[in-house]
Amino acid sequence: MQASHHALLKRNTQVPRYTSYPTAPHFSAAVGNETFTGWLMELEDHASLSLYFHIPYCRQICWYCGCHAKATRKYEPVEAYVETLLTEIELVASRLSGGQTVKHIHFGGGSPSMLSANDFTRIMAHVRQYYTVAHGAEIAIELDPREVSEAKVAAYAKAGVTRASLGVQDFHETVQKAIGRRQPFHVIYDAVQLLKDYGIRDINMDLLYGLPHQTIADIEENVDFASALSPSRIALFGYAHVPWMKKHMRLIDEDALPNGAERLAQFDAAAKQLAERGYTAIGLDHFVRASDEMAKALHARTLKRNFQGYTTDDADALIGFGVSAISALPQGYAQNTLVAADYEKAVSAGNHPIIKGRALSSDDRIRRAAIEELMCFFELDLELFTAKHMLPRDYLDDALGELEALAEEGLVKMKGRKVIVPADARQAVRLACAAFDAYLSPSAQRHAQVA
């Protein structure tokens, strides 16, 4: 094992994933309906928007799931939820000047594939009625391959969906059984073919490593199976075992989980295999075809990071709809309530269902930009960064002590005032980001482990 891997395991502390800064544990009730209303009303007329719709329902909860989701066999709760969602779409639109343009739309969950073809069509029609959707906007939806039907795919295509993301996780029956998610290969194959038949050609696949009973041979086969279906993007996430937060994770046999060293070896094996199959590594966990927009964004240094992870979405404001959805506006972050009944109650009373958030200070914005640059490009030149942002040269020097400690362990390289995360220790990037995190106090929060 590489020297830096030894250091990484030793340092396998729990740090945030930095899909935002400040991170969600630092949100507070100081941001509510009134603040959020004001933020929406202040949005520039020419601002570009990204809309995120959270569908919190699944047919059944997979045991590894860290999302905010609820299992339901009946469709009635979903139907009722859609009605509230339609009202929330109108409510947000009523706060905006109307001059804004929607460039990205993303459906996440839970499982948006729980939506009937008719309800998906209604939501998209409502969006187009109340907002100006740019021609060529990216419209993406996360799908459970087991829920995909021709009627749904026809509805997606008709509504303008351009990208579908399939939750695959692992192709092996032993692993699928151990995580409560059975889906034979042909189910995934059929879903991919159906999407392509209807002209939805940008396909993403999510794979997990660090699952119970997984071996390196399994991981390599997963990459082979996935790349045989030729997705344009493959996301490779480490399973985060947090049973103190997600009670259903207690169903997973902890003794069958790979240890830290095995997890790193699995990631390395998958990354090597993906490179051999022609995929470019993007950030911490994405691998894309060279022709993909994300690969172009990496080279042009326009790659971004938001609550959905790495993205080419550079919209001025991200507005989240549905329970637990988070909005990122120029002024700060705001999160909707996690309780479906409270969500319905707030929206039907004409209020935004905001439960907490965070107004951004100028220091937050600077540190967020530094962290995002590191997360996306694995390097940060403090000399150039402070000059570009017109800051005193020593503005971020409080991070240097921790960065030098990481450098001594071979986890980062320091060239003067430039920090570089080496290719063989990519997972260390979150430790480097933590050096810039003004809120991070050890042991105050429990996060998923680094590797």
QUIUR-V105708 format. One record per residue. N is the residue number from 1. RES is the residue in three letters. OMEGA is omega in degrees with one decimal (NA if undefined). Layout:
n=[N,N]
res=[RES,RES]
omega=[OMEGA,OMEGA]
This chain:
n=[1,2,3,4,5,6,7,8,9,10,11,12,13,14,15,16,17,18,19,20,21,22,23,24,25,26,27,28,29,30,31,32,33,34,35,36,37,38,39,40,41,42,43,44,45,46,47,48,49,50,51,52,53,54,55,56,57,58,59,60,61,62,63,64,65,66,67,68,69,70,71,72,73,74,75,76,77,78,79,80,81,82,83,84,85,86,87,88,89,90,91,92,93,94,95,96,97,98,99,100,101,102,103,104,105,106,107,108,109,110,111,112,113,114,115,116,117,118,119,120,121,122,123,124,125,126,127,128,129,130,131,132,133,134,135,136,137,138,139,140,141,142,143,144,145,146,147,148,149,150,151,152,153,154,155,156,157,158,159,160,161,162,163,164,165,166,167,168,169,170,171,172,173,174,175,176,177,178,179,180,181,182,183,184,185,186,187,188,189,190,191,192,193,194,195,196,197,198,199,200,201,202,203,204,205,206,207,208,209,210,211,212,213,214,215,216,217,218,219,220,221,222,223,224,225,226,227,228,229,230,231,232,233,234,235,236,237,238,239,240,241,242,243,244,245,246,247,248,249,250,251,252,253,254,255,256,257,258,259,260,261,262,263,264,265,266,267,268,269,270,271,272,273,274,275,276,277,278,279,280,281,282,283,284,285,286,287,288,289,290,291,292,293,294,295,296,297,298,299,300,301,302,303,304,305,306,307,308,309,310,311,312,313,314,315,316,317,318,319,320,321,322,323,324,325,326,327,328,329,330,331,332,333,334,335,336,337,338,339,340,341,342,343,344,345,346,347,348,349,350,351,352,353,354,355,356,357,358,359,360,361,362,363,364,365,366,367,368,369,370,371,372,373,374,375,376,377,378,379,380,381,382,383,384,385,386,387,388,389,390,391,392,393,394,395,396,397,398,399,400,401,402,403,404,405,406,407,408,409,410,411,412,413,414,415,416,417,418,419,420,421,422,423,424,425,426,427,428,429,430,431,432,433,434,435,436,437,438,439,440,441,442,443,444,445,446,447,448,449,450,451]
res=[MET,GLN,ALA,SER,HIS,HIS,ALA,LEU,LEU,LYS,ARG,ASN,THR,GLN,VAL,PRO,ARG,TYR,THR,SER,TYR,PRO,THR,ALA,PRO,HIS,PHE,SER,ALA,ALA,VAL,GLY,ASN,GLU,THR,PHE,THR,GLY,TRP,LEU,MET,GLU,LEU,GLU,ASP,HIS,ALA,SER,LEU,SER,LEU,TYR,PHE,HIS,ILE,PRO,TYR,CYS,ARG,GLN,ILE,CYS,TRP,TYR,CYS,GLY,CYS,HIS,ALA,LYS,ALA,THR,ARG,LYS,TYR,GLU,PRO,VAL,GLU,ALA,TYR,VAL,GLU,THR,LEU,LEU,THR,GLU,ILE,GLU,LEU,VAL,ALA,SER,ARG,LEU,SER,GLY,GLY,GLN,THR,VAL,LYS,HIS,ILE,HIS,PHE,GLY,GLY,GLY,SER,PRO,SER,MET,LEU,SER,ALA,ASN,ASP,PHE,THR,ARG,ILE,MET,ALA,HIS,VAL,ARG,GLN,TYR,TYR,THR,VAL,ALA,HIS,GLY,ALA,GLU,ILE,ALA,ILE,GLU,LEU,ASP,PRO,ARG,GLU,VAL,SER,GLU,ALA,LYS,VAL,ALA,ALA,TYR,ALA,LYS,ALA,GLY,VAL,THR,ARG,ALA,SER,LEU,GLY,VAL,GLN,ASP,PHE,HIS,GLU,THR,VAL,GLN,LYS,ALA,ILE,GLY,ARG,ARG,GLN,PRO,PHE,HIS,VAL,ILE,TYR,ASP,ALA,VAL,GLN,LEU,LEU,LYS,ASP,TYR,GLY,ILE,ARG,ASP,ILE,ASN,MET,ASP,LEU,LEU,TYR,GLY,LEU,PRO,HIS,GLN,THR,ILE,ALA,ASP,ILE,GLU,GLU,ASN,VAL,ASP,PHE,ALA,SER,ALA,LEU,SER,PRO,SER,ARG,ILE,ALA,LEU,PHE,GLY,TYR,ALA,HIS,VAL,PRO,TRP,MET,LYS,LYS,HIS,MET,ARG,LEU,ILE,ASP,GLU,ASP,ALA,LEU,PRO,ASN,GLY,ALA,GLU,ARG,LEU,ALA,GLN,PHE,ASP,ALA,ALA,ALA,LYS,GLN,LEU,ALA,GLU,ARG,GLY,TYR,THR,ALA,ILE,GLY,LEU,ASP,HIS,PHE,VAL,ARG,ALA,SER,ASP,GLU,MET,ALA,LYS,ALA,LEU,HIS,ALA,ARG,THR,LEU,LYS,ARG,ASN,PHE,GLN,GLY,TYR,THR,THR,ASP,ASP,ALA,ASP,ALA,LEU,ILE,GLY,PHE,GLY,VAL,SER,ALA,ILE,SER,ALA,LEU,PRO,GLN,GLY,TYR,ALA,GLN,ASN,THR,LEU,VAL,ALA,ALA,ASP,TYR,GLU,LYS,ALA,VAL,SER,ALA,GLY,ASN,HIS,PRO,ILE,ILE,LYS,GLY,ARG,ALA,LEU,SER,SER,ASP,ASP,ARG,ILE,ARG,ARG,ALA,ALA,ILE,GLU,GLU,LEU,MET,CYS,PHE,PHE,GLU,LEU,ASP,LEU,GLU,LEU,PHE,THR,ALA,LYS,HIS,MET,LEU,PRO,ARG,ASP,TYR,LEU,ASP,ASP,ALA,LEU,GLY,GLU,LEU,GLU,ALA,LEU,ALA,GLU,GLU,GLY,LEU,VAL,LYS,MET,LYS,GLY,ARG,LYS,VAL,ILE,VAL,PRO,ALA,ASP,ALA,ARG,GLN,ALA,VAL,ARG,LEU,ALA,CYS,ALA,ALA,PHE,ASP,ALA,TYR,LEU,SER,PRO,SER,ALA,GLN,ARG,HIS,ALA,GLN,VAL,ALA]
omega=[-179.7,-178.5,-177.6,177.7,176.8,-179.5,-178.9,179.2,178.9,-177.7,-171.2,-179.8,-177.5,179.9,-177.7,176.9,176.9,168.4,171.3,169.8,-6.3,-176.4,-173.1,178.9,-179.0,172.8,178.0,-178.4,178.0,176.1,-179.6,-176.8,-176.2,-179.9,-176.9,177.4,179.3,-179.6,179.8,-177.6,179.5,-177.5,-179.4,179.9,-175.8,-177.3,174.2,-175.9,170.3,-178.6,177.5,179.2,-179.6,177.5,-167.1,-175.5,174.2,175.0,175.4,-179.1,174.6,-170.3,-178.9,-167.0,176.9,-176.4,174.1,-174.2,180.0,-179.8,173.7,176.6,-177.8,-178.7,-175.5,179.5,179.6,-179.6,-180.0,-179.5,-179.9,179.0,179.5,179.0,179.3,178.4,179.7,177.9,178.6,-177.1,179.7,-179.6,-178.1,179.7,-175.1,-179.9,179.3,-179.4,-176.2,179.9,178.4,-179.1,-178.0,172.9,-177.8,174.8,178.8,-177.2,26.7,179.2,177.9,177.9,172.7,-179.0,174.2,178.2,-178.1,-178.6,177.0,179.4,-179.8,-179.2,-178.0,178.0,179.6,178.6,-178.2,178.7,-172.3,-178.4,173.8,179.2,-177.4,174.1,-178.7,177.2,175.6,177.1,-173.3,179.8,176.0,-175.0,167.6,-175.9,-177.5,-176.6,-174.0,176.8,-178.7,179.6,179.9,-177.8,177.2,178.8,178.7,-177.3,-178.2,-178.3,175.4,178.0,-178.5,-175.7,176.0,-179.9,-176.1,175.7,-178.0,178.5,179.2,-177.0,-172.6,-175.2,-179.1,-179.7,179.9,-179.7,-176.4,179.1,176.0,178.5,-179.6,174.3,179.9,-177.4,-175.2,179.2,179.5,179.2,-178.7,180.0,-180.0,-178.9,-179.3,179.1,-178.5,177.9,-179.3,173.4,175.9,-168.9,178.5,-176.7,172.6,172.0,176.0,173.7,176.7,168.1,-178.0,179.6,-180.0,176.8,179.4,175.0,176.6,178.5,177.1,-177.8,-179.9,177.0,177.6,179.5,178.8,-179.9,-177.3,-176.2,175.4,178.6,171.2,175.2,179.1,177.2,172.4,175.9,-176.9,-175.2,173.7,177.3,179.1,-177.5,-177.2,-175.2,177.1,177.6,-177.0,-172.6,-177.6,178.7,177.2,177.6,179.6,-179.7,-176.8,-179.7,-178.5,-178.9,176.7,178.7,-176.5,-178.8,179.6,178.1,179.4,179.7,178.1,179.7,-179.0,-179.4,-179.8,-178.8,-180.0,179.7,180.0,177.3,179.3,180.0,174.4,179.1,177.8,178.4,178.3,177.3,-172.5,-166.9,179.8,177.6,-172.7,173.8,-177.8,-178.1,-175.0,179.3,-177.9,177.3,178.5,179.9,178.2,-178.5,180.0,-177.1,175.6,-180.0,-179.3,175.5,176.7,-174.6,176.5,-179.6,-178.7,-173.7,172.3,-176.0,179.9,-178.2,-179.3,-178.6,175.5,-179.6,-179.1,178.4,177.6,-178.1,175.5,-177.2,-179.5,174.3,175.2,-179.4,-179.5,-176.3,-177.9,-177.7,175.6,-178.9,175.8,177.3,179.4,-174.9,-175.7,-178.6,178.9,178.4,-178.3,-177.5,-178.3,-175.9,-178.2,176.5,178.5,178.8,172.9,-172.5,-175.7,178.9,179.4,179.6,-177.7,173.0,-176.0,172.3,178.9,177.3,177.5,-177.4,-179.2,-178.4,177.5,179.8,179.5,-179.6,179.9,179.0,177.8,-178.6,-176.3,-169.6,175.3,173.3,178.5,177.8,-175.2,177.7,-179.6,-176.4,-178.3,178.0,-178.7,-178.5,178.4,-178.5,171.1,-174.5,-174.8,-171.5,-176.0,-176.0,176.9,179.7,-170.4,-179.1,-179.5,179.7,179.0,176.9,177.4,180.0,178.7,179.7,177.6,-177.5,171.7,173.5,176.7,174.2,-173.2,-179.8,178.0,177.5,-179.9,174.9,-176.0,-176.7,-177.3,177.6,-175.8,-178.1,-178.6,-176.0,-179.5,175.9,178.3,178.4,-178.2,178.4,-179.6,-174.2,-176.9,-175.6,-170.4,173.0,-175.4,174.8,178.8,180.0,175.7,179.7,175.7,-178.3,-174.6,-169.8,NA]
